[in-house]
């Protein structure tokens, strides 16, 4: 009977230690991700420029929204990353007209790791915003085509 109790106590302690190690690992990962996103937000604020305070506020809000959107994709993928096509579609969706997309994507749909996906999301946000202000999306019938060169690997 004593051996049974000792075995059960050892098993309970082992399980508790594993759980504590897992919690510690997850806490370190959460801290890393939080620091990363806050550094990205800080850089976005410092790099943002505009002619008026309202335009500056809109630019910063758009960049932060792009980060929030990509983080939603991370949660959905259990922090594996985000698919490139989903990021592209997400950032260009505000520029669809009457349900008609103004975007054509051609190329492989890669799963990007979180750090890469975060940087790409901000870049796509900037490209979409610039296309809407100054490029093809500033014209009513303008479209954007995004292609990847699959042969250059």
N, C-alpha and C positions, 0 to 999 in steps of 0.2 A: 504494500500500500504506500509506503514511504517513497519507493522508487517512482510510482505513478504520480504522486504529488510533485516530486522534484522535477520530473519530466514535463509535467503540465506547466509548472512555474517557469522553467527554462524556455519552453515554447512561447509562453505569453510574453516573456521578456524579449525574446528574439523578435517576435512580431511587432512589439512596441518599438524596439530599436529600428527595425526596418521602416516602420511608419514615420518615426521621427526623422530618419535620414531622408526619406522621400519628401517630407514637409520642408526640411532644410534645403534640399535641392530645388524644389519648386519656389521657395522664397528667394533664393539667390537668382534664379532665372527671372522671376517677376521683377526683382530689383534691377537686373541688367536691362530688361526690356523697358522699364519705366525710365531709367536713365537715358537710354537710347532715344526714346520718343521725345523726352523733354529736351535733350540736346538738339534734336531735329527741329522742334518747335522754336527753341531759342535762336537757332541759325536762321529759320524762316523769318522770324521777327526782325532780326538784325539786317537781313538782306533785303527786306521789303522796302520799296520806295514808291511814292505816289505824289501826285500834285496837291491833293487835298487830304485832310484827315479822314474824311469819309471813304475815299479811295484806298487809303492805307489800311483802314479797318477792314474793308471788303477783301483786299488782297490777303491779309493775314488770316481772316476767317476762312477764305477759300482753301488756303494751304492747310490749315488745321482740320478742315472738313475732309480733305483728301487723306490725311493721316488717319482720321477716325474711320473713314470708309475702308481703308486697307486693313485696319485692325479688326474690323468686323469680319473680314475675310479670313484673317488669322484664326479667330475664334472658331469660325465655321470649319476650318481645316485642322483644328486641334493644334494650332501653332506650327503646322508643317510649312506654311507659306501661302502664296496666292498665285492663281493662274494668270498669266500675262494677258490673255484675251479678256478675262473678267476685269482686270485693272483698266485696260484700254476702254472697254465698253462703259464701265462705271464712270470714268472721268469725262467721256464725251457724251454721255446720256443727256445732260442738260441742253444739248444743242440739237436734239432731235426735233423735228417739226411734225406735228399732227401724227405722232406715232411712227413716222418714217425716219429711219436712221439716215444720217448724213455721213456715216462712217463705214468703210470697208476694211476688214482686217484679213490679211493673207499671210500665212506662215504658221509655223508650229506653235502650239499652245503650251508653253513651258510652265512648270511649277517653279516659281521663284522663292528662294528662302526669304524669311521675314526681313532681314536687313536690306537685301537687294530690292525686294518688293516695295519697301517703304520709300527708298530713293527713287525707284521707277514711278511710283504713284505721284510723288511730288513733281517729277519731271513731266509726266503726262498731264498733270493739272496745269502746269505752266504752258505746255504746248497747246492744250485745248483753249486756255484763256487767250493766248496770243492769236490763235487761229480765229477765235470769235471776235477779237478786237481789230485785228489787222490783216488776217489771212482769208482763206477760203470760206470759213464759217461766218465772215462778216457780210457775205453776199447771200441773198435768199436761197439761191439754188446751189450754193457751194457745198462741196463734199471733201472729206478727208480720207485718204487711203494710206493705210499702214501696212508695210510689207517687211518681212524678214528674209534675208538671203540665207536659205537653208543649205546652200552648197558651200558656204565658206567656213566649215567647221574644222 
